Every structure is written in C-alpha cells, then in structure tokens.
Amino acid sequence: MGSAGGRGPGMTQPGAMMGQMEQRIKAMQELRQQILNATTPEERRKVMEEGRRKFLLGMTMTQLMMDEQGMTTAPKGSAPAPAK
C-alpha cells in the first residue's frame, strides 16, 4: 500500500498484525499443551527450550515491525538499552 492512510510502502496492515498475533497466541497454547503432555523432565526441558527460541524469534519480529512503523517506545535519538 502506498502512503494512503499514513502508511508507507512495506508497512503491515493492522488486520495482518492481528492475524500474526492470533497465530502467536495459538502457538503459545500449543506449547503449553506440549509441556503438560511431556512425561519426563528431559522432554519438558526440550519443549521449553524450543518454546523459548520461538518466543525470542517472535519478540524480535514484533520489535522489527514496530520499528518499521515508528511505534518504538524509545524516543528518537535515545541511547539503546545496555546489553545484558
């Protein structure tokens, strides 16, 4: 979509963002069920590690979308948060 509606090229539509959010919620519900279905601590650990990787990927993607749309919470020109 062009600049109509205040969005530049490549901007994600609100409906598309909601669809992505619904997919993430469903994935989290599935992860919860996998954790509950795990019968050994080792299985639970593996499920939790995979879930953590997916969660971090989702958070990174969300941040990139927010940055793209100018929706970041940090004021422009502010210093980035220190790495942990």
Buried (B, 14 or more C-beta within 10 A) or exposed (E): EEEEEEBEEEBBEEEEBEEBEEEBEEBBEEBEEBEEEBEEEEEBEEBBEEBEEBBEEBEEEBEEBBEEBEEEEEEEEEEEEEEE
